[in-house]
Amino acid sequence: MSADVSADTSVIKALKRMRMPQTQRNREFWLLLFACALSGAAFTLVQLGALGLIDPFILFMGGGLAVLAFALHIVLRVVASDADPFVLPIATLLTGLGIAMIYRLDIAEHYTGWGAYSTKQLAWTAISLAGAIAVVILLRNYRILFRYTYLFGLAGILLLLLPFIPGVGIRGAADVWVSVGGLFSFQPGELAKICLAIFFAGYLVRTRESLTSVGKVFLGITWPRMRELGPVIVVWLLSLGIIVAQRDLGTGMLIFGMFIAMLYVATGKTSWVLIGLVMVAAGVLVATQILSYVRGRFTNWLFAFDPSVVDPQGPGYQLVQGIFGLAHGGLIGTGLGQGRPDLTPLAHSDYIIPSLGEELGLIGLFAILCLYMVFVSRGIRIGIAGQDDFGKLLATGLSFTIALQVFIMVGGVTRVIPLTGLTTPFLAAGGSSLVANWLIVALLLRISDGVRRQPRVVIG
């Protein structure tokens, strides 16, 4: 019987290797071609709308990035033929739309050459795609990351502490940037979230049994014992420490939210989610009372249109201008290159969503949000399909990180929640964010390939 089962498994795997990978990669090829065509059309419409002519140079630069995206596709055909076919095209399209909007803002501000944000974003996109290709080639088995669980945890903490090193950290409204030799700067917190996701996944796999142990039942919910609350309290304090020390509300919320989501997936206990929400509320209450930075964010959020509380030409100017820009776009938008998104401060980074909403309208903005929804759902599907707990938690944690980051930024600029200092994944200008998000793409591709290659139990 065992010999027959083994033979049946080998036949099924052989048939899968012959037919399914080509189907997946062919689907990815056509979707990627469509994504590159839409990105090129966005560049062209921006030029026609803002300049009235077509500049072949920027289209040539965009074509170079399309070549890199197809290079990653070819690499996947060779070394990860079972990888998910939707992740790469969606990430490519979002990145292309972001660069097109940043280029449109550069035209409005008369930025050219290396001083233009779009030029820097093009360069960072090339670096990001090269990094993703390297990860896909070098990381043959994602499970090897499990061996270095605590090393990644240490690396994540050290990355968060980098901005405090004299001569390296850059002082600003939020101490989240570091400078490398004075040549360029980056935000180490973006890479820290990946390291911490790997650490959380490995840690929860090792300690899941103790975390799921029986506790006290209250209100129909099984609550964990106090000794199991230790990891949650540590991460909660780490998040508060980031908010206090770095004046960075967004990163603290992101790390804590990611940990709670992975904890829920690992244990299946609703009580962990409720505990997380209570701790978030407690942290926000404490922060608003003792930190003027956080209190100011909440004041701007609650009284954005009240000139007696918030100066419309001061702290409330950015939020109000962004909302007016969305209102100006209406349902179908003004058209690429024909709005005035440059009136909003930091329209290329923090407020890239209102910029796109003004010129693409509510329909275009919903289409972008649907792309994020599909991307996150594919990532979660990769995690659910996995048979090993580490891959399941890592894929789910990375996908939830993208989802939470989008919710925080879109909610902030639309005044659903207070605005924080995060970036919108793939769209906003910022090299460190773009590199980190494309590394997440590479990890999801590798995990999906590993999941699909895992042998399934055959009963005969």
N, C-alpha and C positions, 0 to 999 in steps of 0.2 A: 504493500500500500504506500509506504513512504517513497519508494522509488517512482511509483506512478505519479504521486503528487509532485515530486521534484521535477519529473519530466514535463508534466503539464505546466508547471511554473516557468520552466525554461522556454517552452514553446510560446507561451503568452508573452514573456519578456522579449523574445526574439521578434515576434510579430509586431509588438509595440515599437521596438527600436526601428523596424523597417518602415512603418506607416505613419505613426502618430507624430514623431518629431518633425518630419517634413510638412505635415499638415499644420502644426503649430507655427513653425518658422515661416511658412508661406503666408499664413494669416498675418503674422507679425510684419512681414515684408510689405504687404499691401496697406496695412494700417499705418506703417511708418512712412510710406510714400505719400499717403493722404495727409498725414500730420505735417510733413515737410512742405507739401503743396499749400496747405492752409497758412503755414508760417510765412512762406514766400508771398502769398497773396496779401497777408497783413502788412508786410514790409512795403509792397507795391502800393497798397491803398493809402498807407501813411504818407508816402512820398507824393502821390497824386493829390491827396487832400491838403497837405501842409505846404508843399512846394510847387505843385502843378507840373512836375516833371519826374522822370525816373532816373535815379543815380545808380549806374550799374555796379559801382564799387561796393556799396553796402549789400547788394544782392549777391555779389561774389563772395563776400565774407559770410553771409548766411548760407550760401552753398557749401562753403568749407565745413561749416558745422553739420550740415546734412551728411556730408561725406563721413564725418566722425561718427554720427549716429548709425549710419549703415555699416561702418567698420565694426561697431559694437554688435550689430545684428549678425554680421558674418562670424564674429568670434563666438557668438551664441550658437550658431549652426554647428561649429566645430567642437566646442568644449562643453556646451550646456544646451543640447538640442531639445531637451524636455522643458525648458524654462517657460514661464507664463508669457503668452504672446501679446498681452495688453499693456503691461507695465511700461515697457520702453516707448511705444508710440505715444502714450498719454503724457509721460514725462517730457518727451521731445516737443509735443505740441504746446504744453504749458510754458516750457522754456522759450520757445519761439515767439509765442504771444507776448510774453513778458519783455523780451528784447525789443520787439516791435513797438510796444508802448513806451519803453525807456528811450528808444530812438526818436519817437514822436516828441517826447518832452525835451530832448536835447535840441531838436529843431526849434522849438518854441523859445528855448533859452539861449540859442545861438552857440551851443557848445559843439566844438569840433575836435578832431584829432584825439590824442590820449586824454585830453581834458573832458571828453564826452563820456557820460556814464555808460552809454551803449557800447562804446569801444571796449571799456573795461569789462563789461558784462560778456561781450563776445569772447574776450581772452579767458575769463574765468570759466565760461562754458566749455571752451576747448580743454582747459585743465581738468574740469569736472568729468567730461566724457573720457579723457585719457585715464583718469583715476578709476572710473567705473570699469573700463576695459581691463586695467591692471588687476582689479579685485576679482573679476570674473575669471581671468586666466590663472591667477596665483592661488586663489582660494578654491581648491578642487573639492574640498569637503568642509562644509560650514560647521560640522560638529566638532572640528578641532578647536573652535573658539571656546567650547565648553571647558577645555583644559585650563584655560587662562582666565577663568571667571574673576578671581580676586585681583589679578593683574589689571584687567580692564576696569575694575572698580577703582583701583588706585589711580590709574591713568585719568579716569573721569574726574576724580576729585582734584588731581594736580592741574588739569586743564582749567577747572573752575577757579583755582587759586592763582593762575598765571598773571591775571591783570593786577595783582597786588605786589608783584615783584618790582622793586625799584629799577628804573631804567628800561623796563619792558612794557609795563602797563601804561595805557594812555588814559589820562584823567579826563572825564567828561561828565555829562549829565548822568550817565550810568557807567560804572567802571567795568566794562565788559570787553574792551578792546586791548590788544597787545600789538606792539610794533616789532618787526623782524629787521634789525639792522637799519632801520629808518627807510627801507625800500618799500615795504608794503605792510599793511595792518590786516589783522583778521580777528574774528570773534571765537575764542577757543570753546565757548559754551556750546557752539553748534556741533563740534566734534565730541564734546563731553556727553551730549545726549545719546550718541551712538554707543560710546563706551559704557555708559550707565545702563543702557538697554541690554547690552550683552551681559553685564554684571547682574542685573535684576533677573534675567532669564536663567542664568546659571545658578544663582542663589536660591531662587524659588524652586527649581528642580530638586536641589539638595535638601531643602527644608519643608517641602510641601506637606509631608506627613504630619509634622508637628503643627503646621498652620491649619490643617484641616481636622485637628483633634477636636473632640467633643467639648463644647463649653456650656455655658448656661443658656437656657431658653427663656427669652423675654419678648413679649408681644408677638409670639409666633416665630421669632427669628433666633437662630442659634448664634450667640455672641462668643467670640474668642476669649480665651483666658488672658489675663494681664501679661503673662510671660510671652505670649504670641504677639502682643502689641508692640514689643520692643523694636522690630525692624520698621514698622510704620512710624513710630515716634522718631526714630533716628532720621528717616527720610524727611519727615515733616520738619524737624529742626534744621536739617540741611537746607531745605527749601526756604525756610524763614531766614536762615543765615545768608543765603544768596540775596534775598530781598533787602535785608538790612545792610549788609556789607557792600554789595554792588549796586544797590538802588535799582534792581532789575526785577520787576514784578513778573514779567512774562516767563523768564527762564525758571524761576521758582515754581510757578503754577504748572509749567510744562513737565518738569521732572516729577513733581509729586503726583500729578494726574496720570502720567505714564506708569508710575509704580503701582498706583491703586488699580488701574485697568489690568495690568499684568497679574497683580495679586488676585483679582477676581477671576481671571481666566484660569489661574493655577489652582484655586481652591473651590470655585463655584459658589462661594458664600456671598449672599447679598449683604450680609452684615459688614463686610469689608468696605463696600461702596458707601454705605450709610456712615460708617466711621470716617471714611475719607472726606465725605461732604461736610460732616460736623467739624473736622479738623481744618478744612479749608475755610469754613465760616469763622471759626475761632481765630485762625491766623489772619484773615482779612480784618476782623474786628480789632485785633491787637495792633496790626500794622497801621490802620487808619487813625488810631489814637496816638501812636508814638512817632510815626514817620510822616513828616510833612509832604514828602514825595508822593506817597500812596494816598494821603488825604487829598492832595491837590488833584490827583487823577479822578477820585470819586466826586469831588466838587465839580470838576469840568464835565463829568458825565451827567450828573444830576441836574445841573443848572446851566447847560451849554447855551441856552437861548434866553437866559435871564441876565441882562446887562447889569443889574444891581448887585449880582453875586460874582459873575465871571465877566471879565473885560472882553468884549467881542473882538477887540483889536489886539488882545494879548493872549492869555492861555487858551481861550475858547476859539481863537481864530481858525486854527487848523481843522478842528472837528466840524465847525459850522460850515467852512468852505467845502469840505469833503461831502457833507450832506447836500449842500446846494448843488454841487457838481453832479451827484447822483440824480437829484431832482431835475436838473437841466437835461440829462440824458433821456429821461422818460422811459418809454417802453422799448423803442427801437434804437435809441442813441442818436447822437449828432453825426456819426460817421467818423471813421478813423482819420485823424489829421484835421478835423473841423470843429473840435470843441475847444475848451479852455482849461484843461486839467492842470496846466502850469500855474494857475492862480492858487492852488493848494500847496502849502509848504510840504516838502519831502514827498512829492507826488510820485517819485520814481521808486521809493522804498516803502515807508510805512503806509502810504496812501495810494499804492498801485491799484487796489481794488476800486476805489472811487474813480480813478483815472480811466480804467477800463469800463466801468459802469457808465460813465458820462458819454463815451464815444461808441460803445457797443450796446448800451441800453440794458434794460432789465432782462431782456431775452438773452443777450450775449453773456451777461453776468451769470444767469442761471445755467447756461451751457458750460461755463467754466466751472461752476460749482458741481455740475453733474460729472465733469471729468475727474474732479477730486473724489467724488463719491464712488465712481467706478474704480479709481486707483486704490482707494482704501478698501473697498469691498474685495478686490482681487487679492490684496495683501492679507486680509483676514481669512479669505478662502484658502490661501496658501497655508496659513497656520492651522486652520481646522483640518485640512486634508493630511497634515503630517502625522506620522505615527510616533515620533519621538517628542518628548515634552519640551526639550530645549528649542528645537526648531519652531514648534507651535507657539511658544511664548515669545521668542525673538521676533518672528514674523508679525504676530499680533501687536507686540509692543511698538515696533517700528511703524506699522500702519496707523496705530492709534496716535502716535506722535504727530504724524502728518495731519490726521483728522483734527486733533486738538489744536494744533497750531493754526490751521485754517479757521476753525471756529473762533479762536481767541482774536485773530486779526479781523476777520469779517464782522464778528460781533462788536469789536471795538470801533471800527470806522463807521458802522451803521448805528451806533449808540445803543446796542443791545446790552453790552457789558462795558466796563471801563476800558479804555485803550491802554495797551501795554507795549513794550518795546520789542516785540518779535517781528519776524519778517514772514511774508506770505510765501510758502514753499514754491520754488521754481520761478515764480513770477517777479518777485521784488529784486531790485538791484542789491547786490551783496555777494562777494566772492565766497566767503566762508560758509554762508547759508547754502549757496548753490552746490559747492563741493560736498557738503554733508548730505544734502538731499539726493545727489546722484550716487553717493556711496550707499545710501539706503536702497536706491533702485538696484544697485549691483548685488547687495545682500539678499534682497527679495528674489531676484532672478536666480541666484545660486540656491537659495532655500527651495524655491519652486522646482528647480531641476532635480535637486536631491530628493524631494518628496515624491515626484513622479517616478523616479527610478527605484524607489523602495519596493521590494517584492511584496506582493499581497498574498495573504493566506488563501490557498486553493483547497477546497474540500471536494474530494473525489471518492 
